């Protein structure tokens, strides 16, 4: 397959360096780089992250959606105990 390819300057420099080191033609160097880049070995594929839900065990009367309010209240009470009014 014939195509026109525009390379970024840094990529072109790396490609020229590889061509010189391994005595490759432009075609061979590009094909080699593309083969390496397009391969996705099974061992490198990450397992999907799975969230396992669990019960918080919150006591009756405590709304888990208002934990910030509870924390604020506890901080105020601690401050009052430590420094007084």
N, CA, C and O atoms as a GROMACS GRO file, in nm:
protein
  340
    1UNK      N    1   0.085  -0.117   0.000
    1UNK     CA    2   0.000   0.000   0.000
    1UNK      C    3   0.090   0.124   0.000
    1UNK      O    4   0.186   0.131   0.077
    2UNK      N    5   0.060   0.217  -0.083
    2UNK     CA    6   0.136   0.341  -0.090
    2UNK      C    7   0.054   0.450  -0.021
    2UNK      O    8  -0.068   0.459  -0.036
    3UNK      N    9   0.124   0.533   0.056
    3UNK     CA   10   0.057   0.645   0.123
    3UNK      C   11   0.159   0.754   0.151
    3UNK      O   12   0.280   0.731   0.150
    4UNK      N   13   0.108   0.874   0.176
    4UNK     CA   14   0.194   0.985   0.215
    4UNK      C   15   0.190   0.995   0.366
    4UNK      O   16   0.083   0.986   0.427
    5UNK      N   17   0.304   1.014   0.426
    5UNK     CA   18   0.314   1.016   0.570
    5UNK      C   19   0.388   1.142   0.613
    5UNK      O   20   0.498   1.170   0.565
    6UNK      N   21   0.328   1.220   0.704
    6UNK     CA   22   0.393   1.338   0.758
    6UNK      C   23   0.436   1.308   0.900
    6UNK      O   24   0.352   1.277   0.985
    7UNK      N   25   0.565   1.318   0.927
    7UNK     CA   26   0.619   1.286   1.059
    7UNK      C   27   0.651   1.412   1.136
    7UNK      O   28   0.694   1.512   1.079
    8UNK      N   29   0.631   1.406   1.266
    8UNK     CA   30   0.674   1.514   1.354
    8UNK      C   31   0.826   1.514   1.356
    8UNK      O   32   0.888   1.409   1.337
    9UNK      N   33   0.889   1.631   1.377
    9UNK     CA   34   1.036   1.637   1.372
    9UNK      C   35   1.106   1.542   1.468
    9UNK      O   36   1.207   1.482   1.433
   10UNK      N   37   1.054   1.529   1.590
   10UNK     CA   38   1.119   1.440   1.686
   10UNK      C   39   1.109   1.294   1.644
   10UNK      O   40   1.201   1.216   1.666
   11UNK      N   41   0.996   1.256   1.584
   11UNK     CA   42   0.978   1.119   1.537
   11UNK      C   43   1.070   1.092   1.418
   11UNK      O   44   1.132   0.986   1.408
   12UNK      N   45   1.080   1.189   1.328
   12UNK     CA   46   1.168   1.173   1.212
   12UNK      C   47   1.312   1.155   1.256
   12UNK      O   48   1.385   1.074   1.199
   13UNK      N   49   1.355   1.230   1.357
   13UNK     CA   50   1.491   1.219   1.407
   13UNK      C   51   1.518   1.080   1.466
   13UNK      O   52   1.621   1.019   1.440
   14UNK      N   53   1.423   1.031   1.546
   14UNK     CA   54   1.439   0.896   1.604
   14UNK      C   55   1.441   0.790   1.494
   14UNK      O   56   1.517   0.693   1.502
   15UNK      N   57   1.357   0.810   1.393
   15UNK     CA   58   1.352   0.714   1.283
   15UNK      C   59   1.484   0.712   1.205
   15UNK      O   60   1.534   0.606   1.171
   16UNK      N   61   1.539   0.830   1.178
   16UNK     CA   62   1.668   0.837   1.108
   16UNK      C   63   1.778   0.772   1.190
   16UNK      O   64   1.866   0.705   1.136
   17UNK      N   65   1.773   0.793   1.321
   17UNK     CA   66   1.874   0.733   1.409
   17UNK      C   67   1.865   0.580   1.405
   17UNK      O   68   1.968   0.512   1.396
   18UNK      N   69   1.743   0.528   1.410
   18UNK     CA   70   1.725   0.382   1.405
   18UNK      C   71   1.770   0.327   1.270
   18UNK      O   72   1.830   0.220   1.262
   19UNK      N   73   1.739   0.401   1.163
   19UNK     CA   74   1.780   0.357   1.028
   19UNK      C   75   1.932   0.345   1.020
   19UNK      O   76   1.985   0.250   0.963
   20UNK      N   77   2.002   0.443   1.078
   20UNK     CA   78   2.148   0.442   1.073
   20UNK      C   79   2.206   0.330   1.159
   20UNK      O   80   2.299   0.261   1.118
   21UNK      N   81   2.150   0.312   1.280
   21UNK     CA   82   2.201   0.210   1.371
   21UNK      C   83   2.182   0.069   1.318
   21UNK      O   84   2.271  -0.015   1.328
   22UNK      N   85   2.064   0.044   1.260
   22UNK     CA   86   2.031  -0.092   1.217
   22UNK      C   87   2.045  -0.112   1.066
   22UNK      O   88   2.013  -0.218   1.013
   23UNK      N   89   2.094  -0.008   0.997
   23UNK     CA   90   2.111  -0.013   0.851
   23UNK      C   91   1.983  -0.057   0.781
   23UNK      O   92   1.982  -0.152   0.704
   24UNK      N   93   1.875   0.015   0.811
   24UNK     CA   94   1.743  -0.014   0.754
   24UNK      C   95   1.706   0.089   0.650
   24UNK      O   96   1.754   0.203   0.652
   25UNK      N   97   1.619   0.048   0.558
   25UNK     CA   98   1.560   0.146   0.467
   25UNK      C   99   1.447   0.217   0.541
   25UNK      O  100   1.401   0.171   0.645
   26UNK      N  101   1.403   0.330   0.485
   26UNK     CA  102   1.293   0.404   0.548
   26UNK      C  103   1.170   0.315   0.560
   26UNK      O  104   1.103   0.312   0.663
   27UNK      N  105   1.141   0.242   0.452
   27UNK     CA  106   1.024   0.152   0.450
   27UNK      C  107   1.034   0.047   0.561
   27UNK      O  108   0.938   0.024   0.634
   28UNK      N  109   1.150  -0.016   0.573
   28UNK     CA  110   1.167  -0.121   0.675
   28UNK      C  111   1.160  -0.064   0.816
   28UNK      O  112   1.101  -0.125   0.906
   29UNK      N  113   1.219   0.054   0.837
   29UNK     CA  114   1.218   0.116   0.970
   29UNK      C  115   1.076   0.152   1.012
   29UNK      O  116   1.038   0.130   1.127
   30UNK      N  117   0.998   0.208   0.920
   30UNK     CA  118   0.860   0.246   0.952
   30UNK      C  119   0.775   0.122   0.977
   30UNK      O  120   0.698   0.118   1.072
   31UNK      N  121   0.790   0.021   0.892
   31UNK     CA  122   0.712  -0.103   0.912
   31UNK      C  123   0.746  -0.168   1.045
   31UNK      O  124   0.657  -0.216   1.116
   32UNK      N  125   0.874  -0.171   1.079
   32UNK     CA  126   0.917  -0.230   1.206
   32UNK      C  127   0.856  -0.154   1.324
   32UNK      O  128   0.804  -0.214   1.418
   33UNK      N  129   0.864  -0.021   1.319
   33UNK     CA  130   0.810   0.062   1.428
   33UNK      C  131   0.659   0.045   1.440
   33UNK      O  132   0.605   0.037   1.551
   34UNK      N  133   0.591   0.040   1.328
   34UNK     CA  134   0.445   0.022   1.332
   34UNK      C  135   0.407  -0.115   1.386
   34UNK      O  136   0.311  -0.127   1.463
   35UNK      N  137   0.480  -0.219   1.347
   35UNK     CA  138   0.450  -0.353   1.400
   35UNK      C  139   0.464  -0.356   1.552
   35UNK      O  140   0.379  -0.411   1.622
   36UNK      N  141   0.573  -0.296   1.601
   36UNK     CA  142   0.596  -0.293   1.746
   36UNK      C  143   0.486  -0.214   1.816
   36UNK      O  144   0.434  -0.256   1.919
   37UNK      N  145   0.452  -0.099   1.758
   37UNK     CA  146   0.351  -0.013   1.820
   37UNK      C  147   0.211  -0.070   1.815
   37UNK      O  148   0.131  -0.044   1.905
   38UNK      N  149   0.180  -0.147   1.713
   38UNK     CA  150   0.045  -0.200   1.698
   38UNK      C  151   0.023  -0.332   1.773
   38UNK      O  152  -0.091  -0.373   1.792
   39UNK      N  153   0.130  -0.397   1.814
   39UNK     CA  154   0.114  -0.521   1.890
   39UNK      C  155   0.068  -0.491   2.031
   39UNK      O  156   0.117  -0.398   2.096
   40UNK      N  157  -0.027  -0.568   2.077
   40UNK     CA  158  -0.072  -0.556   2.216
   40UNK      C  159  -0.071  -0.695   2.276
   40UNK      O  160  -0.170  -0.768   2.269
   41UNK      N  161   0.041  -0.731   2.336
   41UNK     CA  162   0.048  -0.865   2.395
   41UNK      C  163  -0.057  -0.884   2.505
   41UNK      O  164  -0.090  -0.790   2.578
   42UNK      N  165  -0.106  -1.002   2.513
   42UNK     CA  166  -0.208  -1.033   2.615
   42UNK      C  167  -0.157  -1.003   2.756
   42UNK      O  168  -0.234  -0.962   2.842
   43UNK      N  169  -0.027  -1.025   2.778
   43UNK     CA  170   0.027  -1.004   2.913
   43UNK      C  171   0.027  -0.856   2.952
   43UNK      O  172   0.024  -0.825   3.071
   44UNK      N  173   0.028  -0.766   2.855
   44UNK     CA  174   0.030  -0.623   2.885
   44UNK      C  175  -0.110  -0.565   2.902
   44UNK      O  176  -0.125  -0.454   2.954
   45UNK      N  177  -0.210  -0.636   2.860
   45UNK     CA  178  -0.346  -0.587   2.876
   45UNK      C  179  -0.384  -0.589   3.023
   45UNK      O  180  -0.365  -0.689   3.093
   46UNK      N  181  -0.438  -0.479   3.069
   46UNK     CA  182  -0.476  -0.470   3.209
   46UNK      C  183  -0.616  -0.526   3.229
   46UNK      O  184  -0.702  -0.515   3.142
   47UNK      N  185  -0.635  -0.587   3.344
   47UNK     CA  186  -0.767  -0.634   3.378
   47UNK      C  187  -0.855  -0.514   3.406
   47UNK      O  188  -0.809  -0.415   3.462
   48UNK      N  189  -0.982  -0.522   3.369
   48UNK     CA  190  -1.070  -0.408   3.400
   48UNK      C  191  -1.085  -0.391   3.551
   48UNK      O  192  -1.094  -0.488   3.625
   49UNK      N  193  -1.086  -0.266   3.594
   49UNK     CA  194  -1.102  -0.237   3.736
   49UNK      C  195  -1.247  -0.260   3.775
   49UNK      O  196  -1.339  -0.213   3.707
   50UNK      N  197  -1.267  -0.332   3.882
   50UNK     CA  198  -1.403  -0.365   3.925
   50UNK      C  199  -1.422  -0.316   4.068
   50UNK      O  200  -1.341  -0.346   4.156
   51UNK      N  201  -1.528  -0.241   4.090
   51UNK     CA  202  -1.560  -0.191   4.223
   51UNK      C  203  -1.656  -0.289   4.289
   51UNK      O  204  -1.760  -0.323   4.233
   52UNK      N  205  -1.619  -0.333   4.407
   52UNK     CA  206  -1.703  -0.426   4.482
   52UNK      C  207  -1.776  -0.347   4.591
   52UNK      O  208  -1.713  -0.306   4.688
   53UNK      N  209  -1.906  -0.326   4.578
   53UNK     CA  210  -1.979  -0.252   4.680
   53UNK      C  211  -1.995  -0.334   4.808
   53UNK      O  212  -1.998  -0.457   4.805
   54UNK      N  213  -2.004  -0.264   4.920
   54UNK     CA  214  -2.029  -0.332   5.046
   54UNK      C  215  -2.109  -0.238   5.136
   54UNK      O  216  -2.106  -0.116   5.118
   55UNK      N  217  -2.179  -0.296   5.231
   55UNK     CA  218  -2.262  -0.217   5.322
   55UNK      C  219  -2.172  -0.142   5.420
   55UNK      O  220  -2.076  -0.198   5.473
   56UNK      N  221  -2.205  -0.016   5.445
   56UNK     CA  222  -2.126   0.064   5.537
   56UNK      C  223  -2.155   0.030   5.683
   56UNK      O  224  -2.072   0.056   5.770
   57UNK      N  225  -2.269  -0.026   5.707
   57UNK     CA  226  -2.304  -0.058   5.844
   57UNK      C  227  -2.335   0.065   5.927
   57UNK      O  228  -2.306   0.070   6.046
   58UNK      N  229  -2.393   0.166   5.863
   58UNK     CA  230  -2.426   0.290   5.932
   58UNK      C  231  -2.544   0.266   6.026
   58UNK      O  232  -2.641   0.198   5.990
   59UNK      N  233  -2.534   0.320   6.144
   59UNK     CA  234  -2.640   0.303   6.244
   59UNK      C  235  -2.768   0.374   6.201
   59UNK      O  236  -2.763   0.475   6.130
   60UNK      N  237  -2.883   0.323   6.244
   60UNK     CA  238  -3.008   0.390   6.211
   60UNK      C  239  -3.008   0.534   6.263
   60UNK      O  240  -2.958   0.561   6.373
   61UNK      N  241  -3.063   0.624   6.186
   61UNK     CA  242  -3.069   0.763   6.227
   61UNK      C  243  -2.952   0.846   6.176
   61UNK      O  244  -2.955   0.969   6.187
   62UNK      N  245  -2.849   0.782   6.121
   62UNK     CA  246  -2.735   0.854   6.065
   62UNK      C  247  -2.746   0.849   5.913
   62UNK      O  248  -2.748   0.741   5.853
   63UNK      N  249  -2.754   0.966   5.853
   63UNK     CA  250  -2.768   0.975   5.708
   63UNK      C  251  -2.629   0.980   5.645
   63UNK      O  252  -2.557   1.078   5.667
   64UNK      N  253  -2.590   0.879   5.568
   64UNK     CA  254  -2.456   0.878   5.509
   64UNK      C  255  -2.432   0.994   5.412
   64UNK      O  256  -2.317   1.030   5.385
   65UNK      N  257  -2.540   1.054   5.361
   65UNK     CA  258  -2.525   1.168   5.270
   65UNK      C  259  -2.492   1.296   5.345
   65UNK      O  260  -2.459   1.397   5.283
   66UNK      N  261  -2.499   1.294   5.477
   66UNK     CA  262  -2.473   1.415   5.555
   66UNK      C  263  -2.353   1.396   5.649
   66UNK      O  264  -2.348   1.456   5.756
   67UNK      N  265  -2.258   1.314   5.607
   67UNK     CA  266  -2.140   1.290   5.691
   67UNK      C  267  -2.056   1.416   5.709
   67UNK      O  268  -1.995   1.434   5.815
   68UNK      N  269  -2.053   1.504   5.608
   68UNK     CA  270  -1.977   1.628   5.622
   68UNK      C  271  -2.033   1.714   5.734
   68UNK      O  272  -1.958   1.777   5.809
   69UNK      N  273  -2.165   1.717   5.747
   69UNK     CA  274  -2.227   1.795   5.855
   69UNK      C  275  -2.189   1.736   5.990
   69UNK      O  276  -2.159   1.810   6.084
   70UNK      N  277  -2.189   1.605   5.999
   70UNK     CA  278  -2.152   1.539   6.124
   70UNK      C  279  -2.006   1.570   6.158
   70UNK      O  280  -1.975   1.598   6.274
   71UNK      N  281  -1.918   1.565   6.060
   71UNK     CA  282  -1.778   1.596   6.082
   71UNK      C  283  -1.761   1.741   6.129
   71UNK      O  284  -1.685   1.768   6.222
   72UNK      N  285  -1.832   1.834   6.065
   72UNK     CA  286  -1.826   1.974   6.107
   72UNK      C  287  -1.870   1.990   6.252
   72UNK      O  288  -1.808   2.062   6.330
   73UNK      N  289  -1.977   1.922   6.287
   73UNK     CA  290  -2.029   1.930   6.423
   73UNK      C  291  -1.927   1.876   6.524
   73UNK      O  292  -1.906   1.936   6.630
   74UNK      N  293  -1.865   1.764   6.491
   74UNK     CA  294  -1.765   1.705   6.581
   74UNK      C  295  -1.643   1.797   6.595
   74UNK      O  296  -1.586   1.808   6.703
   75UNK      N  297  -1.602   1.862   6.485
   75UNK     CA  298  -1.489   1.954   6.493
   75UNK      C  299  -1.521   2.075   6.580
   75UNK      O  300  -1.436   2.120   6.657
   76UNK      N  301  -1.644   2.126   6.569
   76UNK     CA  302  -1.685   2.240   6.652
   76UNK      C  303  -1.684   2.200   6.799
   76UNK      O  304  -1.635   2.274   6.884
   77UNK      N  305  -1.738   2.082   6.829
   77UNK     CA  306  -1.741   2.035   6.967
   77UNK      C  307  -1.600   2.017   7.021
   77UNK      O  308  -1.573   2.051   7.136
   78UNK      N  309  -1.509   1.964   6.941
   78UNK     CA  310  -1.369   1.947   6.983
   78UNK      C  311  -1.304   2.081   7.009
   78UNK      O  312  -1.230   2.097   7.107
   79UNK      N  313  -1.329   2.178   6.922
   79UNK     CA  314  -1.272   2.313   6.938
   79UNK      C  315  -1.322   2.378   7.068
   79UNK      O  316  -1.246   2.439   7.142
   80UNK      N  317  -1.452   2.362   7.094
   80UNK     CA  318  -1.510   2.421   7.216
   80UNK      C  319  -1.449   2.356   7.339
   80UNK      O  320  -1.416   2.426   7.435
   81UNK      N  321  -1.432   2.225   7.337
   81UNK     CA  322  -1.372   2.156   7.451
   81UNK      C  323  -1.228   2.200   7.472
   81UNK      O  324  -1.183   2.214   7.585
   82UNK      N  325  -1.155   2.222   7.364
   82UNK     CA  326  -1.014   2.255   7.374
   82UNK      C  327  -0.991   2.402   7.411
   82UNK      O  328  -0.906   2.432   7.496
   83UNK      N  329  -1.065   2.493   7.350
   83UNK     CA  330  -1.038   2.635   7.369
   83UNK      C  331  -1.149   2.710   7.443
   83UNK      O  332  -1.134   2.828   7.474
   84UNK      N  333  -1.258   2.644   7.469
   84UNK     CA  334  -1.371   2.713   7.533
   84UNK      C  335  -1.437   2.807   7.435
   84UNK      O  336  -1.398   2.815   7.319
   85UNK      N  337  -1.536   2.876   7.481
   85UNK     CA  338  -1.606   2.970   7.391
   85UNK      C  339  -1.530   3.094   7.389
   85UNK      O  340  -1.567   3.189   7.321
   0.00000   0.00000   0.00000
